[in-house]
Amino acid sequence: TSISAVVVGGGGGGSGCDGGQIRNETNNGGGGGGLAYGTIAVTPGETLTVVVGSGGNAGGDDTGGTAGGNTTIVRSGTTLLSGGGGAGGQYRSEGATAAGGASGGTARIGGGSGGSSGTGTGVSGATGGGGAGGYSGNGGNGGNRTSNGVAGTGGGGGGGGGFNTTSLTGRAGAGGGVGILGSGVGGDGAGGTGNSATPTGGGGGSNG
C-alpha cells in the first residue's frame, strides 16, 4: 500500500568548441540533475507512470549542449516526484551559466537541486559541469576557467573543475553524480580541480 522512490534528473550536456578557432568567450558545461525522494501511498493494481530522464548530449563544433531530461513519477496527471534535468551548456557564453534541475512533486519529502555550471567570463576556456542534487543539499557548482568546482552538500555530487588553455584541445571537468544510498552514506562529492591542462571531474555524492 505504499512505495518509496528516488528520482534524479539527467545532467545537461556541455557545449562544443569554436570549430578550430580561439575566441574570447567561454564555453559552458551543463547543469546537474535535481533529486527528489518520497513515500507514495498506493492502491494495489493502480498504474503510475515512471519516466527516466536521459543525460543531455554534448554540443558539436559551434553548438551548445542539450538539456537533460526530467525524471518523474506521475499519477493521473499529478506529478508525485520530480527530479529536473539540468540545462545544456551554452556556446560562447559570456556571463552565462547552465542551471541545475529542481527538486519537486506532491509526495516529495526531501532532495536537492542540481548544481549549475561555472559562469562564463568572456575569456577563452570552459566551465565545469554542475553536480547532481543530494538528499538534503544541492549539487556543487562547476568551476570557472582555472578555478576548482564546489563540493556537493547533503550527499550531492561535486562540480567539475574549469579549463583554461591557449591550445585547441581539452575540456573542463564533468559534474559528479549521486547514488541511491541516502544522505550521509559515502559523503558529499568533492569539487573537481581546475588547472591549465587537466581539470578533473567532481566527485560522486552518496556513493554515486
C-alpha positions as CSV (number, residue, x, y, z in Angstrom):
1,T,0.0,0.0,0.0
2,S,3.0,2.3,-0.2
3,I,6.2,2.7,-2.1
4,S,9.4,4.7,-1.6
5,A,11.3,6.1,-4.6
6,V,14.2,8.3,-5.5
7,V,14.2,10.2,-8.8
8,V,17.2,12.0,-10.3
9,G,17.1,14.2,-13.5
10,G,19.6,13.8,-16.3
11,G,22.6,16.2,-16.3
12,G,22.9,18.7,-19.1
13,G,25.4,18.2,-21.9
14,G,28.4,20.6,-22.2
15,S,28.7,22.9,-25.2
16,G,31.0,22.3,-28.1
17,C,34.0,24.4,-29.1
18,D,34.7,27.1,-31.6
19,G,35.5,24.8,-34.5
20,G,39.3,25.2,-34.5
21,Q,39.4,28.9,-33.5
22,I,40.3,30.6,-30.3
23,R,37.9,33.3,-29.2
24,N,37.5,35.3,-26.1
25,E,34.3,33.6,-25.0
26,T,33.8,30.8,-22.5
27,N,32.1,27.6,-23.4
28,N,29.9,26.1,-20.6
29,G,29.5,22.7,-19.0
30,G,25.9,21.5,-18.3
31,G,23.9,21.8,-15.1
32,G,23.4,18.9,-12.8
33,G,20.2,16.9,-12.4
34,G,17.9,17.5,-9.4
35,L,17.0,14.8,-6.9
36,A,13.7,14.2,-5.0
37,Y,12.6,11.3,-2.8
38,G,9.4,10.4,-1.0
39,T,6.9,7.8,0.0
40,I,3.8,7.4,-2.0
41,A,0.5,5.8,-0.8
42,V,-0.8,3.4,-3.5
43,T,-3.7,1.2,-4.2
44,P,-2.8,-2.4,-5.2
45,G,-3.2,-2.7,-9.0
46,E,-3.2,1.0,-9.9
47,T,-0.8,2.4,-12.5
48,L,1.8,5.0,-12.0
49,T,3.7,6.5,-14.9
50,V,7.5,6.5,-14.5
51,V,9.8,8.4,-16.8
52,V,13.6,8.3,-16.5
53,G,15.3,11.3,-18.0
54,S,18.3,10.8,-20.1
55,G,21.5,12.9,-19.9
56,G,21.8,15.7,-22.4
57,N,24.0,15.5,-25.5
58,A,27.3,17.3,-25.8
59,G,27.4,20.0,-28.4
60,G,29.4,19.7,-31.6
61,D,31.5,22.5,-33.2
62,D,29.9,25.9,-32.7
63,T,26.8,24.5,-30.8
64,G,25.6,24.3,-27.3
65,G,24.7,21.1,-25.4
66,T,21.2,19.9,-24.8
67,A,19.3,19.8,-21.6
68,G,18.9,16.6,-19.5
69,G,15.5,15.0,-19.2
70,N,13.2,15.2,-16.2
71,T,12.7,12.0,-14.1
72,T,9.2,11.8,-12.8
73,I,6.6,9.6,-11.2
74,V,3.0,10.7,-12.2
75,R,-0.5,9.6,-11.2
76,S,-3.4,10.7,-13.4
77,G,-1.6,13.9,-14.4
78,T,-0.4,14.8,-10.9
79,T,3.4,14.7,-10.5
80,L,4.3,12.9,-7.3
81,L,8.1,13.1,-7.6
82,S,10.2,15.1,-10.0
83,G,14.0,15.4,-10.5
84,G,14.5,18.1,-13.0
85,G,17.1,17.8,-15.8
86,G,20.0,20.2,-15.9
87,A,20.2,22.9,-18.6
88,G,22.6,22.4,-21.6
89,G,25.9,24.3,-21.7
90,Q,25.8,27.5,-23.7
91,Y,28.2,28.0,-26.6
92,R,30.4,31.1,-26.4
93,S,28.7,32.3,-23.3
94,E,30.0,35.5,-21.6
95,G,28.4,35.8,-18.1
96,A,26.1,32.8,-18.6
97,T,25.6,29.7,-16.5
98,A,23.7,26.4,-17.2
99,A,21.3,26.0,-14.3
100,G,20.8,22.8,-12.4
101,G,17.5,20.9,-12.3
102,A,14.9,21.4,-9.5
103,S,13.5,19.0,-6.9
104,G,9.7,18.7,-6.7
105,G,6.5,16.8,-6.6
106,T,3.5,16.5,-4.2
107,A,4.9,13.4,-2.5
108,R,8.4,14.9,-2.1
109,I,9.9,14.5,1.4
110,G,13.3,15.9,0.5
111,G,16.0,16.3,-2.0
112,G,18.2,19.0,-3.6
113,S,18.7,20.9,-6.8
114,G,21.5,20.2,-9.2
115,G,24.5,22.5,-9.3
116,S,25.0,25.0,-12.0
117,S,27.9,25.2,-14.4
118,G,30.6,27.8,-13.7
119,T,29.9,31.3,-15.0
120,G,31.4,32.3,-18.4
121,T,34.0,35.1,-18.2
122,G,34.4,36.4,-21.7
123,V,37.9,34.8,-21.8
124,S,38.8,31.6,-23.7
125,G,38.3,28.5,-21.7
126,A,35.5,26.3,-20.4
127,T,33.4,26.0,-17.2
128,G,32.9,22.8,-15.3
129,G,29.6,21.0,-15.1
130,G,27.3,21.1,-12.1
131,G,27.0,18.1,-9.7
132,A,23.7,16.2,-9.1
133,G,21.5,17.2,-6.2
134,G,21.7,15.4,-2.9
135,Y,19.2,14.1,-0.4
136,S,19.5,17.1,2.0
137,G,21.5,19.6,0.0
138,N,22.4,20.7,-3.5
139,G,25.0,19.6,-6.0
140,G,28.1,21.7,-6.3
141,N,28.6,24.4,-8.9
142,G,31.2,23.9,-11.6
143,G,34.5,25.8,-11.7
144,N,35.3,28.9,-13.7
145,R,38.2,28.6,-16.1
146,T,41.1,27.6,-13.8
147,S,39.0,27.5,-10.6
148,N,38.0,24.4,-8.7
149,G,34.5,23.0,-8.7
150,V,32.5,23.4,-5.5
151,A,31.8,20.3,-3.3
152,G,28.2,19.0,-3.1
153,T,26.2,19.1,0.1
154,G,23.8,16.6,1.7
155,G,25.1,13.7,-0.4
156,G,25.2,15.7,-3.7
157,G,27.8,15.4,-6.4
158,G,30.7,17.9,-6.7
159,G,31.0,20.4,-9.5
160,G,33.7,19.8,-12.2
161,G,36.9,21.9,-12.4
162,G,37.2,24.7,-15.0
163,F,39.5,24.7,-18.0
164,N,41.8,27.4,-19.4
165,T,44.3,26.9,-22.2
166,T,45.8,28.6,-25.3
167,S,45.7,25.3,-27.2
168,L,42.8,24.0,-29.3
169,T,42.2,20.8,-27.3
170,G,40.9,19.9,-23.9
171,R,37.8,20.0,-21.9
172,A,36.5,21.0,-18.4
173,G,35.6,18.5,-15.7
174,A,32.1,16.9,-15.5
175,G,29.9,17.2,-12.5
176,G,29.6,14.3,-10.1
177,G,26.6,12.0,-9.9
178,V,24.6,10.7,-6.9
179,G,23.7,7.3,-5.7
180,I,20.7,5.7,-4.1
181,L,22.1,5.2,-0.6
182,G,20.9,8.4,1.0
183,S,22.5,11.4,2.7
184,G,25.5,10.7,4.8
185,V,26.4,7.4,3.1
186,G,29.6,7.9,1.1
187,G,29.7,11.6,2.0
188,D,29.4,14.6,-0.2
189,G,31.1,14.8,-3.6
190,A,34.3,16.8,-3.7
191,G,34.7,19.6,-6.2
192,G,36.9,18.8,-9.2
193,T,40.3,20.5,-9.6
194,G,40.7,23.1,-12.3
195,N,44.0,24.0,-14.0
196,S,45.5,24.8,-17.4
197,A,45.6,21.4,-18.9
198,T,43.9,18.6,-16.9
199,P,40.9,19.6,-14.8
200,T,39.1,16.8,-13.0
201,G,35.5,15.9,-12.7
202,G,33.5,16.4,-9.5
203,G,33.3,13.5,-7.0
204,G,30.2,11.4,-6.7
205,G,27.9,12.1,-3.8
206,S,26.3,9.3,-1.7
207,N,28.4,6.6,-3.4
208,G,27.2,7.8,-6.9
